[in-house]
Amino acid sequence: MSIVHVARLAGVSSSTVSRVINNHPRVSSDAIRAVKAAMEKLQYAPSDRRPGPKPGSRSGAATRTATIALLVLGTSKDRATPAFEELMRGVSNGAAHWDLKLVYHHIADPASLPSQVLDAPIDGLLLHGALPPAATRERLRRYPTVWLMGNRRRPDWGDQVMPDTYEIGDKAAKYLLSRGHRRLAFINLDQSHWPFRVTSQSFAAAAHDAGVPCDLVESARDNDNAYWRQFAISTAEDLAKRFAELNPRPTGVFVADDMQVAIIQPALQRAGVAIGPGEVEIISCNNERPYLIGLSPKPAEIDIRVEAIGYRGVERLLWRLNNRTVPERILTAVEPIVLDHDGAVFDWTKTLV
């Protein structure tokens, strides 16, 4: 008889059984009850010769550095995410600052979570990417969890650190208004993406508050199921044509993100829309510079501060590890900043808006 048998009966990982045996402070009460019940049923008695500290020898969390895992769920080989490097840097810096051990796993198929992922002694999870199916969710939600960035659909468990989606739309509109534009438009190829819905609402609300008309030029994306977004050139061409036919035509345009502006701006130019100061001016979002290569002129940017999101995610997870009984889910929104066409931080003091 071994802890593997106990783990199977209790429905937990072997590492969880080990932590219960060693009186580790970061184990949920439900897991403790399940493990102890399984040990009693199997008449399992831990050996005193096992390596490591014996039961009762640990005085608290300070005696062991916590281990956190960053799991990226759902990936695509044919599209890289430039901002992901910044997210990783923020997580890594946060873990180093708080003296946490960091484990990283890329999970291509969230429905097939490798057993070794959670068999390691993991104290908490940082999650990024697609929502896993129900069976996987039940395995993951036993751990203190913080989601990083926004999701197409809201997670139903765990805390979350993400961009301030409402502030993104508000800042984009106010930037364009400060540039003298008196008719605005929001162009979006991914209408079902819930953060973009919030962004479009705040963008339109800021325009309305300024007494300025706002057109929403949007479409549902071609593949609504995949997490990593891909957009068809033909769909961008259709939206560009719709925009070009608006009368009167907006002169201040907010494109939902940089992946989209990379194909939307050239499509607008092919449709005969002049882009630049004194013409149609564009502001985009995320500050993912690789997508802007080849665009002329470069759009202004909303920098959502991805590195800060990664760092704050580690802080939030550390807080959750020490406050497991708090029932409320904590959602943390990181404020974006606006970068002008030349990449400099936009100076709001020079505006009248």
Residue frames as qw, qx, qy, qz and C-alpha x, y, z in Angstrom:
[[0.000, 0.889, 0.458, 0.000, 0.00, 0.00, 0.00],
 [0.450, -0.009, 0.035, 0.892, 1.33, 3.46, -0.91],
 [0.103, 0.513, 0.238, -0.818, 0.27, 7.09, -1.07],
 [0.174, 0.085, -0.635, -0.748, -0.63, 6.47, -4.72],
 [0.241, -0.389, -0.880, -0.123, -3.50, 4.23, -3.59],
 [0.127, -0.573, -0.516, 0.623, -4.53, 6.80, -1.01],
 [0.053, 0.345, -0.204, -0.915, -4.46, 9.55, -3.65],
 [0.206, -0.132, -0.779, -0.578, -6.65, 7.55, -6.04],
 [0.245, -0.521, -0.809, 0.114, -9.25, 6.84, -3.38],
 [0.150, -0.611, -0.337, 0.701, -9.24, 10.43, -2.12],
 [0.434, 0.781, 0.398, 0.209, -9.37, 11.88, -5.64],
 [0.102, -0.960, 0.193, 0.174, -6.29, 14.05, -5.14],
 [0.605, 0.637, -0.454, 0.149, -2.70, 14.02, -6.31],
 [0.840, -0.143, -0.387, 0.352, 0.07, 12.07, -4.59],
 [0.322, 0.316, -0.273, 0.850, 1.73, 15.36, -3.66],
 [0.454, -0.535, -0.029, -0.712, -1.42, 16.44, -1.83],
 [0.890, -0.347, -0.294, -0.034, -1.39, 13.23, 0.20],
 [0.683, 0.098, -0.329, 0.645, 2.26, 13.88, 1.05],
 [0.020, 0.445, -0.156, 0.882, 1.46, 17.40, 2.19],
 [0.692, -0.519, -0.149, -0.478, -1.40, 16.20, 4.38],
 [0.890, -0.190, -0.332, 0.247, 0.88, 13.59, 6.00],
 [0.558, 0.087, -0.239, 0.790, 3.50, 16.28, 6.65],
 [0.178, -0.769, -0.464, 0.403, 0.96, 18.78, 8.03],
 [0.320, 0.162, 0.264, 0.895, 1.69, 21.27, 5.27],
 [0.094, 0.452, 0.413, -0.785, -0.17, 24.54, 5.97],
 [0.350, 0.373, -0.269, -0.816, -1.34, 25.05, 2.38],
 [0.119, -0.141, -0.949, -0.255, -3.84, 22.22, 2.00],
 [0.470, -0.303, -0.174, -0.810, -7.58, 22.78, 1.87],
 [0.484, -0.188, 0.658, -0.545, -9.77, 21.37, 4.63],
 [0.874, 0.256, 0.023, -0.412, -11.72, 19.32, 2.07],
 [0.652, 0.491, -0.576, 0.044, -8.52, 17.71, 0.80],
 [0.066, -0.413, 0.779, -0.466, -7.38, 16.94, 4.36],
 [0.704, -0.024, 0.455, -0.544, -10.68, 15.24, 5.18],
 [0.865, 0.381, -0.180, -0.274, -10.63, 13.22, 1.95],
 [0.463, 0.519, -0.692, 0.193, -7.05, 12.05, 2.46],
 [0.239, -0.322, 0.753, -0.521, -7.54, 11.11, 6.10],
 [0.814, 0.099, 0.275, -0.502, -10.72, 9.20, 5.27],
 [0.804, 0.450, -0.371, -0.115, -8.90, 7.31, 2.51],
 [0.212, 0.499, -0.767, 0.344, -5.97, 6.51, 4.83],
 [0.507, -0.184, 0.633, -0.555, -8.37, 5.16, 7.45],
 [0.876, 0.251, 0.067, -0.406, -10.30, 3.08, 4.93],
 [0.760, 0.478, -0.435, 0.061, -7.10, 1.63, 3.47],
 [0.807, -0.571, 0.040, 0.141, -5.52, 1.31, 6.92],
 [0.651, 0.546, -0.143, 0.507, -2.53, 3.16, 5.55],
 [0.558, -0.786, -0.013, 0.265, 0.12, 4.15, 8.10],
 [0.407, 0.856, -0.280, 0.153, 2.93, 6.47, 6.88],
 [0.866, -0.034, -0.261, 0.424, 6.43, 5.17, 7.48],
 [0.386, -0.891, 0.042, 0.234, 8.56, 7.10, 9.98],
 [0.638, -0.271, 0.418, 0.587, 11.53, 6.41, 7.71],
 [0.485, 0.742, 0.366, 0.283, 10.20, 8.49, 4.84],
 [0.484, 0.090, -0.025, 0.870, 12.48, 11.37, 3.85],
 [0.066, -0.579, -0.195, -0.789, 11.81, 14.98, 4.76],
 [0.203, -0.293, 0.475, -0.805, 10.33, 16.66, 7.83],
 [0.163, -0.272, -0.942, 0.113, 8.06, 14.55, 10.03],
 [0.248, -0.715, -0.531, -0.382, 4.46, 15.46, 10.92],
 [0.458, -0.848, -0.243, 0.109, 4.26, 18.47, 13.20],
 [0.659, -0.263, 0.065, 0.702, 7.78, 19.64, 12.41],
 [0.260, 0.419, 0.305, 0.815, 6.73, 22.52, 10.22],
 [0.133, -0.449, -0.483, 0.740, 5.91, 25.67, 12.08],
 [0.328, 0.757, 0.263, -0.500, 4.39, 27.54, 9.14],
 [0.698, 0.696, 0.156, 0.062, 4.66, 28.68, 5.56],
 [0.038, 0.923, -0.382, -0.043, 7.98, 30.42, 6.18],
 [0.614, -0.423, 0.656, 0.118, 9.72, 27.04, 6.55],
 [0.575, 0.188, 0.706, 0.368, 9.15, 26.21, 2.89],
 [0.101, 0.332, -0.291, -0.892, 9.21, 28.34, -0.21],
 [0.657, 0.435, 0.457, -0.412, 5.87, 28.11, -1.98],
 [0.276, -0.058, 0.753, 0.594, 5.75, 26.64, -5.48],
 [0.501, 0.574, 0.255, -0.596, 3.44, 28.22, -8.03],
 [0.487, 0.126, 0.737, 0.451, 2.72, 27.01, -11.54],
 [0.340, 0.512, -0.123, -0.780, 1.93, 29.05, -14.64],
 [0.499, 0.235, 0.818, 0.162, -0.24, 26.99, -16.99],
 [0.269, 0.374, -0.302, -0.834, -0.91, 28.25, -20.52],
 [0.527, 0.256, 0.790, -0.182, -4.05, 26.51, -21.74],
 [0.599, 0.677, 0.427, -0.016, -4.80, 26.09, -25.43],
 [0.234, -0.626, 0.382, 0.638, -2.14, 27.07, -27.94],
 [0.750, 0.638, 0.164, -0.062, -1.61, 27.40, -31.66],
 [0.716, -0.216, 0.322, 0.581, 1.65, 26.74, -33.47],
 [0.454, 0.484, 0.416, 0.622, 0.87, 29.11, -36.31],
 [0.028, -0.842, -0.107, -0.528, 0.51, 32.33, -34.32],
 [0.517, -0.088, -0.494, 0.694, 2.80, 33.74, -31.69],
 [0.246, -0.905, -0.338, -0.085, 1.71, 36.31, -29.12],
 [0.422, 0.555, -0.267, 0.665, 4.26, 39.11, -28.88],
 [0.357, -0.671, 0.223, -0.610, 2.93, 40.28, -25.51],
 [0.930, -0.291, -0.221, -0.051, 3.34, 36.80, -24.02],
 [0.657, 0.237, -0.369, 0.613, 7.05, 37.45, -23.47],
 [0.091, -0.498, 0.252, -0.825, 6.14, 40.45, -21.33],
 [0.786, -0.427, -0.086, -0.439, 3.62, 38.40, -19.37],
 [0.914, -0.056, -0.314, 0.252, 6.26, 35.75, -18.66],
 [0.396, 0.387, -0.343, 0.759, 8.75, 38.44, -17.63],
 [0.388, -0.535, 0.138, -0.738, 6.28, 39.91, -15.16],
 [0.915, -0.318, -0.149, -0.197, 5.47, 36.51, -13.65],
 [0.815, 0.131, -0.333, 0.456, 9.15, 35.60, -13.41],
 [0.166, 0.473, -0.305, 0.810, 10.06, 38.91, -11.77],
 [0.604, -0.511, 0.048, -0.610, 7.19, 38.59, -9.32],
 [0.953, -0.197, -0.229, 0.017, 8.16, 35.04, -8.35],
 [0.643, 0.252, -0.348, 0.634, 11.78, 36.09, -7.86],
 [0.104, -0.560, 0.208, -0.795, 10.80, 39.12, -5.77],
 [0.713, -0.434, 0.147, -0.530, 8.65, 37.05, -3.42],
 [0.109, -0.439, 0.885, -0.107, 11.08, 34.11, -3.34],
 [0.827, 0.151, 0.352, -0.411, 8.61, 31.68, -4.92],
 [0.363, -0.153, 0.835, 0.383, 9.46, 28.62, -6.97],
 [0.552, 0.494, -0.041, -0.671, 7.94, 28.90, -10.45],
 [0.468, 0.047, 0.852, 0.231, 6.89, 25.95, -12.64],
 [0.396, 0.467, -0.195, -0.766, 5.77, 26.49, -16.23],
 [0.449, 0.157, 0.867, 0.146, 3.67, 24.22, -18.45],
 [0.355, 0.252, -0.371, -0.820, 2.29, 24.73, -21.94],
 [0.460, 0.207, 0.837, -0.214, -0.95, 22.69, -22.19],
 [0.092, 0.068, -0.606, -0.787, -1.91, 22.42, -25.87],
 [0.472, -0.349, -0.662, -0.466, -5.16, 20.57, -25.11],
 [0.289, -0.376, 0.455, -0.753, -6.85, 21.73, -21.88],
 [0.875, -0.137, -0.086, -0.456, -9.04, 18.61, -22.00],
 [0.934, 0.044, -0.292, 0.199, -5.97, 16.37, -21.58],
 [0.222, -0.874, 0.353, -0.249, -4.12, 17.70, -18.58],
 [0.646, 0.306, -0.665, 0.217, -0.92, 15.65, -18.10],
 [0.760, -0.556, -0.336, 0.024, -0.86, 13.88, -14.73],
 [0.672, -0.074, -0.231, 0.699, 2.64, 15.16, -13.99],
 [0.044, 0.610, 0.078, 0.787, 1.40, 18.74, -14.07],
 [0.514, -0.636, 0.064, -0.572, -0.43, 18.47, -10.76],
 [0.913, -0.230, -0.301, 0.153, 1.53, 15.61, -9.24],
 [0.462, 0.320, -0.329, 0.759, 4.31, 18.06, -8.41],
 [0.324, -0.543, -0.565, 0.530, 4.09, 19.87, -5.03],
 [0.089, 0.429, 0.269, 0.858, 2.22, 22.92, -6.34],
 [0.085, -0.364, -0.603, 0.705, 0.70, 25.41, -3.91],
 [0.321, 0.692, 0.305, -0.570, -1.15, 27.69, -6.34],
 [0.560, 0.345, 0.603, 0.451, -1.87, 28.26, -10.02],
 [0.159, 0.572, -0.126, -0.795, -1.56, 31.12, -12.47],
 [0.563, 0.374, 0.720, 0.155, -3.70, 30.37, -15.53],
 [0.166, 0.567, -0.235, -0.771, -3.64, 31.99, -18.95],
 [0.085, 0.109, -0.826, -0.546, -5.57, 31.01, -22.04],
 [0.518, -0.207, -0.567, -0.606, -8.67, 29.03, -22.88],
 [0.632, -0.311, 0.412, -0.579, -11.23, 27.88, -20.33],
 [0.066, 0.195, -0.975, -0.079, -10.77, 24.13, -19.81],
 [0.582, -0.281, -0.604, -0.466, -13.67, 21.64, -19.95],
 [0.652, -0.606, 0.016, -0.456, -15.59, 20.75, -16.80],
 [0.948, -0.206, -0.176, 0.164, -13.52, 17.70, -15.80],
 [0.602, 0.280, -0.219, 0.715, -10.26, 19.65, -16.00],
 [0.184, -0.665, 0.068, -0.720, -11.79, 22.61, -14.17],
 [0.805, -0.544, -0.093, -0.217, -12.65, 20.36, -11.24],
 [0.862, -0.056, -0.179, 0.471, -9.04, 19.24, -10.99],
 [0.391, 0.414, -0.105, 0.815, -7.67, 22.78, -11.18],
 [0.296, -0.705, -0.086, -0.639, -10.08, 24.55, -8.90],
 [0.804, -0.480, -0.304, 0.175, -8.80, 22.67, -5.85],
 [0.610, -0.073, -0.103, 0.782, -5.82, 25.02, -5.95],
 [0.035, -0.799, -0.149, 0.581, -5.74, 28.74, -5.16],
 [0.556, 0.371, 0.530, 0.522, -5.94, 30.22, -8.65],
 [0.070, 0.731, 0.022, -0.679, -5.38, 33.54, -10.40],
 [0.652, 0.559, 0.436, 0.269, -6.22, 34.04, -14.07],
 [0.290, -0.475, 0.209, 0.804, -3.98, 36.38, -16.06],
 [0.061, 0.067, -0.505, -0.858, -5.29, 38.67, -18.84],
 [0.623, 0.172, 0.156, -0.747, -8.83, 38.63, -20.24],
 [0.321, 0.051, 0.937, 0.128, -10.70, 35.61, -21.54],
 [0.212, -0.186, -0.618, -0.734, -13.23, 35.21, -24.31],
 [0.614, -0.549, -0.422, -0.379, -15.63, 34.00, -21.64],
 [0.271, -0.697, 0.433, -0.502, -15.31, 34.77, -17.95],
 [0.404, 0.100, -0.880, 0.230, -13.81, 32.02, -15.76],
 [0.624, -0.568, -0.298, -0.447, -16.22, 30.77, -13.08],
 [0.790, -0.561, -0.121, 0.214, -13.55, 30.33, -10.40],
 [0.692, -0.040, -0.010, 0.721, -10.33, 31.93, -9.25],
 [0.087, -0.812, -0.062, 0.573, -9.20, 35.52, -8.92],
 [0.650, 0.553, 0.332, 0.401, -8.17, 37.47, -12.02],
 [0.229, -0.667, 0.128, 0.698, -5.68, 40.17, -12.96],
 [0.519, 0.509, 0.580, 0.368, -6.46, 41.75, -16.30],
 [0.186, 0.164, 0.161, 0.955, -6.37, 44.97, -18.30],
 [0.197, 0.481, 0.479, -0.707, -8.92, 47.60, -17.33],
 [0.302, 0.353, 0.739, 0.488, -11.15, 47.06, -20.37],
 [0.041, 0.888, 0.455, -0.059, -13.48, 49.94, -19.55],
 [0.256, -0.804, 0.146, 0.516, -10.59, 52.37, -19.16],
 [0.461, -0.052, 0.631, 0.621, -9.14, 51.21, -22.51],
 [0.225, 0.639, 0.628, 0.382, -12.20, 52.36, -24.45],
 [0.168, -0.934, -0.249, 0.191, -12.53, 55.56, -22.43],
 [0.400, -0.624, 0.311, 0.595, -8.88, 56.54, -22.98],
 [0.430, 0.169, 0.656, 0.597, -9.02, 55.70, -26.70],
 [0.122, 0.813, 0.522, 0.230, -12.03, 57.97, -27.23],
 [0.259, -0.923, -0.070, 0.277, -10.57, 60.81, -25.19],
 [0.498, -0.338, 0.444, 0.664, -7.28, 60.59, -27.06],
 [0.323, 0.405, 0.634, 0.574, -9.05, 60.92, -30.42],
 [0.066, -0.913, -0.400, -0.046, -11.20, 63.76, -29.10],
 [0.410, -0.755, 0.107, 0.500, -8.07, 65.55, -27.92],
 [0.433, -0.087, 0.562, 0.700, -6.77, 65.31, -31.49],
 [0.232, 0.316, -0.101, -0.914, -9.78, 67.29, -32.68],
 [0.165, -0.131, -0.877, -0.432, -11.91, 64.46, -34.12],
 [0.418, 0.061, 0.314, -0.850, -15.63, 65.02, -33.92],
 [0.891, 0.096, -0.090, -0.435, -16.89, 61.74, -35.31],
 [0.240, -0.501, 0.828, -0.074, -15.48, 58.46, -34.02],
 [0.873, 0.124, -0.326, -0.341, -15.64, 54.79, -34.96],
 [0.530, -0.438, 0.716, -0.118, -14.75, 51.50, -33.28],
 [0.720, 0.383, -0.487, -0.313, -13.63, 48.75, -35.67],
 [0.474, -0.372, 0.754, -0.262, -13.60, 45.18, -34.37],
 [0.545, 0.237, -0.714, -0.371, -13.33, 41.78, -36.05],
 [0.370, -0.067, -0.894, 0.242, -14.20, 39.85, -32.86],
 [0.391, -0.460, -0.085, -0.793, -17.59, 41.07, -31.65],
 [0.820, -0.389, -0.376, -0.189, -18.23, 38.07, -29.37],
 [0.584, 0.095, -0.506, 0.627, -15.05, 38.66, -27.32],
 [0.356, -0.800, -0.481, 0.042, -16.47, 39.96, -24.03],
 [0.428, -0.505, -0.065, 0.747, -13.60, 42.37, -23.15],
 [0.170, 0.120, 0.434, 0.877, -14.11, 44.02, -26.55],
 [0.201, -0.685, -0.622, -0.321, -17.81, 44.43, -25.77],
 [0.429, -0.747, -0.293, 0.415, -16.91, 46.32, -22.59],
 [0.393, -0.259, 0.229, 0.852, -14.32, 48.37, -24.50],
 [0.074, 0.393, 0.573, 0.716, -16.79, 49.30, -27.24],
 [0.296, -0.784, -0.543, -0.057, -19.37, 50.38, -24.64],
 [0.435, -0.678, -0.118, 0.581, -16.92, 52.63, -22.80],
 [0.326, -0.026, 0.408, 0.852, -15.62, 54.06, -26.09],
 [0.058, -0.568, -0.603, -0.557, -19.14, 54.90, -27.25],
 [0.388, -0.784, -0.448, 0.183, -20.05, 56.29, -23.82],
 [0.417, -0.466, 0.045, 0.779, -17.08, 58.69, -23.84],
 [0.150, 0.199, 0.515, 0.820, -18.05, 59.85, -27.33],
 [0.222, -0.696, -0.623, -0.278, -21.66, 60.35, -26.21],
 [0.433, -0.710, -0.307, 0.463, -20.58, 62.33, -23.16],
 [0.301, -0.337, 0.229, 0.862, -18.60, 64.63, -25.47],
 [0.477, 0.654, 0.234, -0.539, -21.59, 65.04, -27.78],
 [0.145, 0.529, -0.679, -0.488, -19.77, 63.27, -30.62],
 [0.903, 0.184, -0.075, -0.380, -21.32, 60.60, -32.91],
 [0.274, -0.470, 0.838, 0.043, -19.78, 57.13, -32.76],
 [0.822, 0.258, -0.311, -0.400, -20.12, 54.30, -35.28],
 [0.616, -0.352, 0.703, -0.054, -19.50, 50.66, -34.32],
 [0.680, 0.490, -0.439, -0.323, -18.15, 48.73, -37.30],
 [0.415, -0.398, 0.795, -0.194, -17.91, 45.14, -36.11],
 [0.782, 0.157, -0.479, -0.368, -18.26, 41.51, -37.15],
 [0.872, -0.369, 0.302, -0.109, -18.14, 38.11, -35.48],
 [0.075, -0.623, 0.734, 0.259, -14.84, 36.38, -35.98],
 [0.647, 0.282, -0.583, -0.403, -14.54, 33.44, -38.37],
 [0.652, -0.053, -0.743, 0.142, -13.54, 30.81, -35.80],
 [0.425, -0.684, 0.085, -0.586, -15.32, 31.50, -32.54],
 [0.923, -0.353, -0.148, -0.034, -14.06, 28.38, -30.75],
 [0.758, 0.177, -0.261, 0.571, -10.27, 28.78, -30.86],
 [0.434, -0.781, -0.190, 0.407, -8.64, 30.81, -28.10],
 [0.359, -0.388, 0.325, 0.784, -5.79, 32.15, -30.23],
 [0.463, 0.721, 0.298, -0.421, -7.56, 34.45, -32.64],
 [0.369, -0.045, 0.616, 0.694, -7.15, 34.39, -36.38],
 [0.367, 0.672, 0.263, -0.587, -8.86, 36.72, -38.82],
 [0.634, 0.390, 0.552, 0.376, -9.57, 36.39, -42.53],
 [0.206, -0.169, 0.233, 0.935, -8.33, 39.13, -44.85],
 [0.097, -0.426, -0.666, -0.605, -11.70, 39.03, -46.62],
 [0.343, -0.734, -0.568, 0.142, -13.49, 39.92, -43.36],
 [0.342, -0.510, -0.045, 0.788, -11.13, 42.88, -42.86],
 [0.109, 0.093, 0.510, 0.848, -11.85, 43.99, -46.43],
 [0.202, -0.624, -0.693, -0.300, -15.60, 43.86, -45.75],
 [0.367, -0.740, -0.378, 0.418, -15.26, 45.99, -42.62],
 [0.302, -0.301, 0.201, 0.882, -13.02, 48.47, -44.43],
 [0.000, -0.336, -0.626, -0.704, -15.64, 48.79, -47.18],
 [0.298, -0.734, -0.610, -0.014, -18.39, 49.34, -44.61],
 [0.381, -0.620, -0.155, 0.668, -16.31, 52.04, -42.96],
 [0.237, -0.082, 0.396, 0.883, -15.47, 53.74, -46.28],
 [0.096, -0.486, -0.674, -0.547, -19.20, 53.92, -47.14],
 [0.252, -0.653, -0.554, 0.450, -20.13, 55.73, -43.92],
 [0.166, 0.433, 0.231, 0.855, -21.45, 59.21, -44.64],
 [0.172, 0.883, -0.416, 0.129, -20.32, 61.33, -42.95],
 [0.846, 0.142, -0.451, 0.247, -17.16, 59.31, -42.47],
 [0.641, -0.753, 0.003, 0.146, -15.54, 59.20, -38.99],
 [0.423, 0.780, -0.371, 0.274, -12.04, 60.68, -38.77],
 [0.217, -0.562, 0.705, -0.374, -11.04, 59.17, -35.40],
 [0.868, 0.035, -0.420, -0.263, -10.83, 55.37, -35.39],
 [0.434, -0.507, 0.696, -0.266, -10.15, 52.91, -32.58],
 [0.739, 0.199, -0.609, -0.209, -9.21, 49.42, -33.78],
 [0.836, -0.496, -0.075, -0.224, -9.76, 46.78, -31.09],
 [0.719, -0.552, 0.345, 0.244, -6.19, 45.45, -30.94],
 [0.036, -0.693, 0.557, 0.456, -2.87, 45.27, -32.78],
 [0.421, 0.030, 0.876, 0.235, -3.51, 41.88, -34.35],
 [0.399, 0.708, 0.579, -0.057, -6.51, 43.45, -36.04],
 [0.114, 0.904, -0.084, -0.404, -4.93, 46.78, -36.96],
 [0.364, -0.394, 0.698, 0.473, -2.22, 44.87, -38.85],
 [0.267, 0.275, 0.817, 0.431, -4.82, 43.87, -41.44],
 [0.118, 0.817, 0.532, -0.190, -7.48, 46.58, -40.91],
 [0.081, -0.777, 0.127, 0.612, -5.26, 49.59, -41.65],
 [0.164, -0.220, 0.713, 0.645, -3.98, 48.23, -45.01],
 [0.173, 0.493, 0.834, 0.175, -7.56, 47.23, -45.89],
 [0.046, 0.852, 0.327, -0.405, -8.75, 50.77, -45.17],
 [0.111, -0.620, 0.390, 0.672, -5.98, 52.20, -47.34],
 [0.186, 0.062, 0.848, 0.492, -6.87, 49.84, -50.20],
 [0.112, 0.687, 0.718, -0.018, -10.46, 51.04, -49.84],
 [0.247, 0.646, 0.215, 0.690, -9.29, 54.60, -50.51],
 [0.466, -0.864, -0.192, -0.007, -9.24, 55.84, -46.90],
 [0.398, 0.646, -0.356, 0.546, -6.34, 58.23, -46.28],
 [0.759, -0.544, -0.297, 0.200, -4.64, 57.49, -42.95],
 [0.556, 0.117, -0.188, 0.801, -2.61, 60.07, -41.06],
 [0.138, -0.485, -0.343, 0.792, -2.69, 63.47, -39.33],
 [0.254, 0.351, -0.149, -0.889, -5.38, 65.67, -40.84],
 [0.524, 0.031, -0.682, -0.509, -7.04, 62.58, -42.34],
 [0.861, -0.370, -0.228, -0.264, -8.30, 59.46, -40.56],
 [0.030, 0.589, -0.708, 0.388, -6.26, 58.84, -37.41],
 [0.845, -0.170, -0.488, -0.140, -6.09, 55.42, -35.77],
 [0.267, -0.563, 0.666, -0.410, -5.41, 54.32, -32.23],
 [0.771, 0.014, -0.620, -0.141, -4.94, 50.62, -31.53],
 [0.655, -0.610, 0.262, -0.360, -4.50, 48.54, -28.39],
 [0.971, -0.204, 0.003, 0.121, -1.98, 46.24, -26.63],
 [0.027, -0.881, 0.460, 0.106, 1.29, 47.84, -27.82],
 [0.853, -0.060, 0.482, 0.191, 2.39, 44.62, -29.54],
 [0.054, 0.762, -0.340, -0.549, 4.97, 46.24, -31.79],
 [0.319, -0.140, 0.840, 0.416, 5.69, 43.25, -34.07],
 [0.378, 0.598, 0.707, 0.010, 2.18, 43.59, -35.50],
 [0.143, 0.907, 0.113, -0.379, 2.87, 47.21, -36.46],
 [0.391, -0.359, 0.579, 0.619, 5.82, 46.41, -38.74],
 [0.241, 0.247, 0.721, 0.601, 5.03, 47.66, -42.22],
 [0.018, 0.828, 0.559, -0.042, 2.21, 50.01, -41.15],
 [0.296, -0.077, 0.062, 0.950, 2.60, 53.57, -42.36],
 [0.009, -0.626, 0.504, -0.595, 1.83, 55.72, -40.50],
 [0.332, -0.087, -0.873, 0.347, 2.06, 53.91, -37.17],
 [0.423, -0.693, -0.426, -0.399, -1.08, 54.15, -35.04],
 [0.247, -0.555, 0.488, -0.626, -1.16, 55.55, -31.54],
 [0.562, -0.026, -0.825, 0.053, -1.36, 52.81, -28.91],
 [0.668, -0.592, 0.130, -0.432, -3.10, 51.81, -25.71],
 [0.373, 0.364, -0.810, 0.268, -0.41, 50.02, -23.69],
 [0.768, -0.452, -0.265, -0.369, -2.23, 47.53, -21.46],
 [0.175, -0.676, 0.620, -0.357, 0.95, 46.92, -19.40],
 [0.907, 0.001, -0.385, -0.170, 1.16, 43.16, -19.77],
 [0.516, 0.258, -0.648, 0.497, 4.33, 42.85, -17.69],
 [0.240, -0.284, 0.451, -0.812, 2.61, 44.58, -14.78],
 [0.828, -0.122, -0.124, -0.534, -0.33, 42.16, -15.12],
 [0.811, 0.112, -0.558, 0.138, 2.03, 39.20, -14.76],
 [0.255, 0.269, -0.593, 0.715, 3.74, 40.73, -11.73],
 [0.461, -0.227, 0.272, -0.814, 0.45, 41.69, -10.02],
 [0.851, -0.055, -0.389, -0.348, -0.85, 38.19, -10.73],
 [0.611, 0.099, -0.671, 0.408, 1.91, 36.73, -8.59],
 [0.065, -0.203, 0.464, -0.860, 1.11, 39.20, -5.83],
 [0.681, -0.152, -0.050, -0.715, -2.58, 38.32, -6.01],
 [0.836, -0.008, -0.544, -0.076, -1.83, 34.58, -5.86],
 [0.379, 0.155, -0.658, 0.631, 0.43, 35.07, -2.85],
 [0.356, -0.188, 0.286, -0.869, -2.41, 36.97, -1.15],
 [0.814, -0.079, -0.266, -0.511, -4.84, 34.18, -1.98],
 [0.674, 0.104, -0.696, 0.227, -2.46, 31.53, -0.57],
 [0.197, 0.034, -0.620, 0.759, -2.61, 33.40, 2.75],
 [0.405, 0.128, 0.293, -0.857, -6.35, 34.16, 2.59],
 [0.106, -0.059, -0.933, -0.338, -7.94, 30.92, 1.43],
 [0.024, 0.477, 0.825, -0.301, -11.13, 31.39, 3.44],
 [0.194, 0.425, 0.022, -0.884, -12.09, 34.70, 1.79],
 [0.566, 0.396, 0.722, -0.043, -15.14, 33.70, -0.29],
 [0.403, 0.843, 0.078, -0.347, -15.17, 36.63, -2.71],
 [0.760, 0.279, 0.271, 0.520, -13.34, 36.38, -6.01],
 [0.197, -0.774, 0.058, 0.599, -10.99, 39.33, -6.42],
 [0.637, 0.597, 0.325, 0.364, -10.78, 40.93, -9.87],
 [0.360, -0.658, 0.102, 0.653, -7.87, 43.34, -10.32],
 [0.564, 0.762, 0.257, 0.189, -7.81, 45.74, -13.27],
 [0.559, -0.322, 0.147, 0.750, -4.48, 47.26, -14.33],
 [0.243, 0.866, 0.146, -0.411, -4.76, 50.79, -15.71],
 [0.735, 0.379, 0.297, 0.479, -3.51, 51.25, -19.30],
 [0.178, -0.662, 0.100, 0.721, -1.47, 54.16, -20.64],
 [0.618, 0.753, 0.221, -0.046, -1.67, 55.92, -24.00],
 [0.535, -0.319, 0.402, 0.671, 1.33, 56.12, -26.33],
 [0.366, 0.751, -0.050, -0.547, 1.38, 58.71, -29.09],
 [0.833, 0.545, -0.061, -0.073, 2.28, 57.91, -32.71],
 [0.372, 0.711, -0.548, 0.235, 5.98, 58.27, -31.90],
 [0.741, -0.096, -0.629, 0.212, 5.79, 55.83, -28.97],
 [0.117, 0.236, -0.474, 0.840, 6.06, 58.52, -26.29],
 [0.109, -0.489, -0.792, 0.350, 3.65, 58.50, -23.35],
 [0.017, 0.665, 0.428, 0.612, 0.80, 60.85, -24.23],
 [0.178, -0.072, -0.417, 0.888, 0.72, 64.03, -22.15],
 [0.092, -0.671, -0.725, -0.128, -2.87, 64.56, -21.07],
 [0.230, -0.650, -0.273, 0.671, -2.07, 67.93, -19.49],
 [0.093, -0.234, 0.386, 0.887, -1.79, 69.42, -22.98],
 [0.096, -0.382, -0.790, -0.469, -5.37, 68.54, -23.87],
 [0.329, -0.180, 0.139, -0.916, -8.64, 70.21, -23.11],
 [0.708, -0.196, -0.555, -0.391, -10.52, 66.92, -22.78]]
